[in-house]
């Protein structure tokens, strides 16, 4: 939340209204992101409003549209989760807000979000690198087991990165791969040099 809000500051100025769309206020995963954002916006003089929009895309879209009708002076809207990120992106396109210089940001790298960044409807999204988070854990457990505990798991900062107009093409071009899409299965075949080794574990 802190990192996202810090980046949003480059799109807004003191006194501007920023709407933060959260699925369920108080939720354990999204509320800390909103709290982090608020800790950045408040000292910067940004008028930050948290808006509960629901956890599913359709109702979230309707809630965002309704909120916008009463807050047409908003300068930036961002989401704190994947489903409401798609809703923010869709609302910005549907209402033509990019042309009105209303910025938007999302979480995660779903195809609608990536496409709308490519079309200039969203400023950026956050790639939480979920596959890295999951894969690194399994890889470390594998090494621990295959070495009988000689290689012990370590702390790894998997971090996150931004996806914007500069690198979104890399994501869109890989929508048939494990990073950009879940619509096509991927078969992973280890190199011949390690197949026997892997097969013995």
The 8 nearest C-alpha neighbors of each residue, nearest first, counted from 0:
[[1, 32, 35, 36, 3, 2, 33, 4],
 [0, 2, 35, 36, 4, 3, 5, 39],
 [1, 3, 5, 0, 4, 6, 36, 35],
 [2, 4, 0, 6, 5, 1, 7, 36],
 [5, 3, 7, 36, 1, 6, 2, 0],
 [6, 4, 2, 8, 3, 7, 1, 39],
 [5, 7, 3, 4, 8, 9, 2, 10],
 [8, 6, 4, 9, 10, 5, 3, 11],
 [9, 7, 11, 5, 10, 6, 4, 12],
 [8, 10, 7, 6, 11, 5, 12, 4],
 [11, 9, 8, 7, 12, 102, 6, 75],
 [12, 10, 8, 9, 15, 7, 74, 13],
 [13, 11, 15, 14, 8, 45, 10, 9],
 [12, 14, 44, 45, 15, 43, 11, 46],
 [13, 15, 45, 44, 46, 12, 16, 11],
 [16, 14, 45, 13, 46, 12, 74, 11],
 [15, 17, 46, 73, 74, 47, 45, 14],
 [18, 16, 75, 47, 76, 73, 74, 46],
 [19, 17, 76, 48, 49, 47, 20, 75],
 [18, 20, 49, 77, 78, 76, 50, 48],
 [19, 21, 78, 50, 77, 51, 49, 52],
 [22, 20, 51, 79, 23, 52, 50, 78],
 [21, 23, 53, 54, 52, 51, 83, 24],
 [22, 24, 26, 21, 51, 53, 25, 54],
 [25, 23, 26, 51, 30, 21, 22, 29],
 [24, 26, 30, 23, 27, 29, 31, 28],
 [27, 25, 30, 24, 23, 29, 28, 22],
 [26, 28, 29, 30, 25, 31, 24, 23],
 [27, 29, 26, 30, 31, 32, 80, 25],
 [28, 30, 32, 31, 79, 26, 27, 33],
 [29, 31, 33, 25, 32, 26, 27, 28],
 [32, 30, 34, 33, 29, 35, 28, 27],
 [33, 31, 0, 35, 29, 30, 34, 36],
 [34, 32, 36, 30, 35, 31, 0, 37],
 [33, 35, 31, 37, 36, 32, 30, 38],
 [34, 36, 0, 1, 32, 38, 33, 37],
 [35, 37, 0, 1, 4, 33, 39, 38],
 [36, 38, 40, 34, 39, 35, 41, 33],
 [37, 39, 35, 36, 40, 41, 34, 1],
 [40, 38, 37, 36, 41, 42, 4, 1],
 [39, 41, 37, 45, 43, 42, 38, 36],
 [40, 42, 44, 43, 39, 37, 45, 38],
 [43, 41, 44, 40, 39, 38, 45, 37],
 [42, 44, 40, 41, 45, 13, 39, 8],
 [45, 43, 13, 41, 42, 14, 40, 46],
 [44, 46, 40, 14, 13, 15, 43, 47],
 [47, 45, 16, 15, 14, 17, 44, 48],
 [46, 48, 17, 45, 16, 18, 40, 49],
 [49, 47, 18, 19, 17, 50, 46, 16],
 [48, 50, 19, 18, 20, 47, 51, 21],
 [51, 49, 20, 19, 21, 52, 48, 18],
 [52, 50, 21, 22, 23, 24, 20, 53],
 [53, 51, 59, 22, 62, 21, 50, 20],
 [54, 52, 22, 59, 55, 23, 51, 58],
 [53, 55, 22, 82, 23, 56, 59, 83],
 [56, 54, 57, 53, 59, 58, 82, 83],
 [55, 57, 59, 82, 86, 58, 83, 60],
 [58, 56, 60, 59, 55, 61, 86, 62],
 [57, 59, 61, 60, 56, 55, 62, 53],
 [60, 58, 52, 62, 56, 53, 57, 61],
 [59, 61, 86, 63, 57, 58, 62, 56],
 [62, 60, 58, 64, 59, 63, 65, 57],
 [61, 63, 59, 65, 52, 60, 64, 66],
 [64, 62, 66, 60, 65, 61, 67, 59],
 [63, 65, 67, 61, 62, 66, 60, 90],
 [66, 64, 62, 68, 63, 67, 61, 69],
 [67, 65, 63, 68, 64, 69, 62, 70],
 [66, 68, 70, 64, 69, 65, 71, 63],
 [69, 67, 65, 66, 70, 71, 64, 63],
 [68, 70, 67, 66, 71, 65, 72, 64],
 [71, 69, 67, 72, 68, 73, 66, 16],
 [72, 70, 73, 67, 68, 69, 74, 66],
 [71, 73, 70, 74, 16, 15, 67, 69],
 [74, 72, 16, 71, 70, 75, 17, 101],
 [75, 73, 101, 16, 17, 15, 102, 72],
 [74, 76, 102, 17, 101, 103, 73, 18],
 [77, 75, 18, 103, 17, 19, 102, 104],
 [76, 78, 104, 19, 103, 105, 20, 18],
 [79, 77, 20, 84, 105, 80, 83, 19],
 [78, 80, 21, 29, 106, 20, 32, 77],
 [81, 79, 106, 78, 83, 84, 82, 29],
 [80, 82, 84, 106, 107, 83, 85, 105],
 [83, 81, 84, 56, 85, 80, 55, 86],
 [82, 84, 86, 85, 81, 80, 78, 56],
 [85, 83, 105, 78, 81, 87, 86, 82],
 [84, 86, 88, 83, 82, 87, 112, 89],
 [85, 87, 60, 83, 89, 84, 88, 56],
 [88, 86, 84, 90, 89, 85, 83, 91],
 [87, 89, 85, 91, 86, 90, 112, 84],
 [88, 90, 86, 92, 87, 91, 93, 85],
 [91, 89, 93, 87, 92, 88, 94, 86],
 [90, 92, 96, 88, 94, 89, 93, 95],
 [91, 93, 95, 89, 90, 94, 120, 88],
 [94, 92, 90, 95, 91, 89, 96, 88],
 [93, 95, 91, 96, 92, 90, 64, 89],
 [96, 94, 92, 93, 97, 91, 98, 99],
 [95, 97, 99, 91, 101, 98, 94, 100],
 [96, 98, 100, 101, 99, 120, 95, 102],
 [97, 99, 96, 100, 95, 101, 120, 92],
 [100, 98, 96, 97, 101, 95, 102, 74],
 [101, 99, 97, 98, 102, 96, 74, 75],
 [100, 102, 74, 96, 97, 75, 99, 103],
 [103, 101, 75, 122, 100, 74, 76, 121],
 [102, 104, 76, 121, 77, 75, 122, 101],
 [103, 105, 77, 123, 124, 122, 121, 78],
 [106, 104, 84, 124, 78, 77, 125, 107],
 [105, 107, 125, 81, 124, 80, 84, 79],
 [108, 106, 126, 125, 81, 109, 127, 124],
 [107, 109, 126, 113, 112, 110, 106, 179],
 [108, 110, 112, 111, 107, 113, 179, 180],
 [109, 111, 113, 112, 114, 108, 180, 179],
 [112, 110, 114, 113, 109, 115, 85, 88],
 [113, 111, 115, 110, 109, 114, 85, 88],
 [112, 114, 110, 116, 115, 111, 108, 117],
 [115, 113, 117, 111, 116, 112, 110, 118],
 [114, 116, 118, 120, 112, 117, 113, 121],
 [115, 117, 121, 119, 113, 118, 114, 120],
 [116, 118, 114, 115, 119, 164, 113, 167],
 [119, 117, 115, 116, 120, 114, 121, 113],
 [120, 118, 116, 117, 121, 115, 122, 97],
 [119, 121, 115, 97, 116, 118, 92, 91],
 [122, 120, 116, 103, 119, 123, 104, 115],
 [123, 121, 103, 104, 102, 163, 116, 120],
 [124, 122, 163, 104, 162, 121, 161, 116],
 [123, 125, 105, 106, 104, 162, 161, 107],
 [126, 124, 161, 106, 107, 127, 160, 162],
 [125, 127, 107, 128, 160, 159, 108, 161],
 [126, 128, 159, 129, 125, 107, 160, 158],
 [129, 127, 126, 131, 130, 159, 132, 157],
 [128, 130, 132, 131, 127, 133, 126, 134],
 [131, 129, 133, 132, 128, 134, 178, 135],
 [130, 132, 134, 128, 129, 133, 135, 157],
 [131, 133, 129, 130, 135, 134, 157, 128],
 [134, 132, 130, 136, 131, 135, 129, 137],
 [133, 135, 131, 137, 136, 130, 132, 138],
 [134, 136, 138, 137, 133, 132, 131, 139],
 [135, 137, 139, 134, 133, 138, 140, 132],
 [138, 136, 140, 134, 139, 135, 141, 133],
 [139, 137, 135, 141, 140, 136, 134, 142],
 [138, 140, 142, 136, 141, 137, 152, 135],
 [139, 141, 143, 137, 138, 142, 144, 136],
 [142, 140, 138, 144, 139, 143, 145, 137],
 [143, 141, 139, 145, 144, 140, 146, 150],
 [142, 144, 148, 140, 150, 141, 146, 151],
 [145, 143, 147, 141, 146, 142, 148, 140],
 [144, 146, 142, 147, 143, 141, 200, 148],
 [147, 145, 149, 148, 144, 143, 142, 150],
 [148, 146, 144, 145, 149, 143, 150, 142],
 [147, 149, 143, 146, 150, 144, 151, 145],
 [150, 148, 146, 147, 151, 143, 142, 144],
 [151, 149, 143, 148, 142, 146, 152, 147],
 [150, 152, 143, 148, 149, 153, 139, 142],
 [153, 151, 139, 150, 143, 140, 154, 142],
 [154, 152, 155, 151, 139, 150, 136, 156],
 [153, 155, 156, 152, 157, 136, 139, 151],
 [156, 154, 157, 153, 135, 158, 132, 152],
 [157, 155, 158, 154, 132, 159, 153, 131],
 [156, 158, 155, 132, 159, 131, 128, 135],
 [159, 157, 156, 127, 160, 128, 132, 155],
 [160, 158, 127, 126, 128, 157, 125, 161],
 [161, 159, 126, 125, 162, 127, 158, 128],
 [160, 162, 125, 124, 126, 163, 123, 159],
 [161, 163, 124, 123, 167, 166, 125, 126],
 [164, 162, 123, 165, 167, 166, 122, 161],
 [163, 165, 167, 166, 117, 116, 162, 122],
 [164, 166, 163, 167, 168, 162, 169, 117],
 [165, 167, 168, 169, 164, 163, 162, 170],
 [168, 166, 170, 169, 164, 163, 162, 165],
 [169, 167, 171, 170, 166, 172, 117, 165],
 [170, 168, 167, 172, 166, 171, 173, 165],
 [171, 169, 167, 173, 168, 172, 179, 174],
 [170, 172, 168, 173, 174, 169, 167, 113],
 [171, 173, 169, 170, 174, 168, 175, 179],
 [174, 172, 170, 175, 176, 171, 179, 169],
 [173, 175, 179, 180, 176, 171, 172, 170],
 [174, 176, 173, 180, 183, 179, 177, 182],
 [177, 175, 173, 174, 178, 179, 180, 185],
 [176, 178, 179, 180, 181, 185, 175, 174],
 [179, 177, 176, 180, 173, 174, 130, 170],
 [180, 178, 174, 173, 176, 177, 170, 175],
 [181, 179, 174, 182, 177, 175, 178, 176],
 [180, 182, 183, 177, 179, 184, 176, 175],
 [183, 181, 180, 184, 175, 174, 176, 177],
 [184, 182, 181, 175, 185, 180, 176, 177],
 [185, 183, 186, 182, 181, 177, 176, 175],
 [184, 186, 187, 183, 177, 176, 175, 181],
 [187, 185, 188, 184, 183, 189, 177, 176],
 [186, 188, 185, 189, 190, 184, 177, 176],
 [187, 189, 186, 190, 194, 191, 185, 193],
 [190, 188, 194, 191, 187, 193, 192, 197],
 [189, 191, 192, 193, 194, 188, 187, 195],
 [190, 192, 194, 193, 189, 195, 188, 196],
 [193, 191, 190, 194, 195, 189, 196, 197],
 [192, 194, 196, 191, 195, 190, 197, 189],
 [195, 193, 197, 191, 196, 189, 192, 198],
 [196, 194, 198, 197, 193, 199, 192, 191],
 [197, 195, 193, 198, 199, 194, 200, 192],
 [198, 196, 194, 199, 195, 200, 193, 189],
 [197, 199, 195, 196, 200, 194, 193, 189],
 [198, 200, 196, 197, 195, 194, 145, 193],
 [199, 197, 198, 145, 196, 144, 141, 195]]
